[in-house]
Each structure stands twice: as structure tokens, then as C-alpha cells.
Amino acid sequence: SSDIRRNRWIGDIVQQCCGIVAVLMLMARMKIKLYRKPQGWLFFIPCLIVALDNFPLCSYLAGNMSFERTGALDVVLFAVYCLSVGVFEECVFRGLVFAALAGYFSNDKRGLVKTFVLSSVVFGAVHIFNIFGGNVGGTLLQVCYTTLTGGLFAFALIKTKNICCSAFVH
């Protein structure tokens, strides 16, 4: 299309979807099964509430924030873009990293806590690469924030036993 932002979204969506397929194939090859019937739905609800609270509703209602693009195609492309990022990152960090750490540490509660903490820290630390965007302070804040949300996504995975739930929260 002639719209640069739409082209970027479409390119990113294609890239993320290719990554999702590759990671799912790797998970299948490694016999990582995180697609069981979801359990612990009551634990999923607070995770979802925290994720929904991430939207800057107060800023929007106060008039301090607005949407640049409100056309149907832009809304759909942005939604698909956000969904593809969440699914890809969950497949990588909860599907591969979390599973690898769980296999490395003991199967007891202590090993699960180590897996939970370390996978969350790795998830946050990877976001340090956003520093190349030029905003050092914002990137450091994002690293801290994504470490915490990584814990939220890991909690959703642990309690529901289904990676789709953590991807949905993401």
C-alpha cells in the first residue's frame, strides 16, 4: 500500500507469524506440550484485569491521549499486529525459555520459583535492545515493567497450564 505505517504493520505481522510457526515447530520437535485443556480459570481473571489495566484509560478520558488512526483497516491491522507480537513472544519466552529452565531446575516448588523468576528476568532483559531507539530512560523503565509482566504471563501459564492463556493476557 502507499501507507508507510500500514506497510510496516503488515511486514511485522508476516515476520511474527513466520516466527510463530518456527517456534511452534521447534516446540513440537522438543515435545513441549503447553496446549493442555486450561485449568485454574479463577487465577486467569486477575491476570486479565491487570493486563486490561495497562490501557491508559485515565489519560484517554482526561483528553490527554487520542488515537491517530481510527479507520477500520487500521484498527484491524493494529489489533492483528498486537496479537502476533503477544503470541510470538509467549511462544518464545514461555514456550521455549520457560520450558528449558523448568527442565534445568528441579521439579519441586523451589525449582518452579527459580524458573518463574529467571524466565521473567530474561523476558525483561531482552527488551534492553529497545535502547537503540534512543530513549534510555524509557527503555530502562520498559525493562523493569516487562520483567514484572513476564512474571504475570508466567503465573498465567503455571496456573492454567496453557500457553494460549498467557498469550491472551499478553
N, C-alpha and C positions, 0 to 999 in steps of 0.2 A: 504494500500500500504506500501511498505518498506520505503517510503519517509516521514520523520517526518513532514516537513513543509506542504506537501500536506494533510497529515492526520489532522494536526491542522486546516488548511483551511476548509476541509470537515466537521470536527467536529463543527467548528464555524458556518459554513453555516447552518448545521442542527439545531443547537441551535437557531440561529437568526430566521430561518424560523418557528420554533415552537413558538418562541416569537411573531412573526408577526401574526400568526394565533390566538394566545391567545389574543393579544391586539385588533385585528380586531373584534373578538367575543365580547370582552368587550365593544368596541366602539358601536357595533350593539346593545348590551343589554342596553347601556346608551343612545341610539338613537342619537349618534353623527354622523352627516352626513357631511362629508368633501369631498365627491366624486361628487360634482355637476359638471356640464359642466364648464370647465375652462374659466375664464374671464380675462381681463386685460393682454393679452399676451405681450403688449409692456413693462409692468413692469417686466415680466419674463425674458426678454432678458438681461437687465443689471445684474440681479441676476445670470444668467447663465455665463455671461462674468466674473464676479467676481469669481465664482466657478472654471471656467477653468483657471483663472489666478493663482489659488492655485498650479498648477503643476509647479515645479521648472524648467521651460524651459531654463532660462538663465544658470543655473548650468549644465543642461544636454548638452546644445550646447557648453558650455565652456570646456566640458570634465571633470568637477568636480563631475559628477554623472554618474552612469551606472546602468543598470538593471542586477540583479544577474541571473534571470531566464527568458528566452525568448521563451521557448518551448510553443507550442500551448496549451497543457493541463494546464500548469502553468499560462499562461495569462488568460485563461478562468476561472480557479478556483479563481484567484485573483480578476478578474472582478466580478464574482458572489459573492465572499466574500464581496467586497466593496459595491456592490449593496444591499446585505442583511443587512449590518450594517446601511446603509443610510435609507432604508425602515423601519427597526425596530426602529431606533432612532426617525425618524419622526413620526411614529405611536404613540410612547410613548410620546414624548415631544410636538409635535404639535397636535396629535390626542387626547391625554388624558390630559396632563398638561395644554396646551394652552386652550383647551375646558373647563376644570374645572375652570381655572382662569377667562375665559370670562363669565362663568356662575356666578361667585362670584362677580365680579366687575360690575358696571353699564353698560348699553348698549350704553352709549354715547361715544364721542370721548375720553374723559378723561379715561374712563374705558378700552377702547381699548389700549390706550397708557400704562396704568398700566399692562395690560395683556401682551402686547408686551415686555415691559422691564423685568417684573418679570419672564416670561417664558424663556427669553434669559439668564437671570442670573442663573436660575435653571439649564438650559442646560449646561452652562459653569461650574457651581459649581459641578455638578455630575462628571465631569472629574477630580476632585481633587483626586479621588480614584486611578488614574494612578500614584500617588506619591509612591505607594507601589512597582513600578517598579524600584525605586531607583534614578531617576533623578528629584530632587526637582525643580531646576531652569526651566528645560524643561516642567515639569508639570504645574508650575505656569504660564508660557508663554502659554501653551495649554489652561488653564482655561480662560485666558483673550481672547485668539483667538477664542475659541469655544463660548464664550459669544457673541462676535461680529458676528460670523457666525450663531449663534442661532437667532440673530436679522435678519440676511439676510433670513434665512429659514422662520421665522415668517412673514416677509414682503412678501415673495413669496406666502405664504398661504393666507394672508389678501387680497392681490391684485388679486390672481387668484381664490380664494375660493375653491381650490382643493389641497388636501394633496399630491397627486401624483406629482404635480409640485414642492413642497418643497422637496419631497423625491428625485426627479430627480436632483435638484440643489445640494442636499446633496451628 
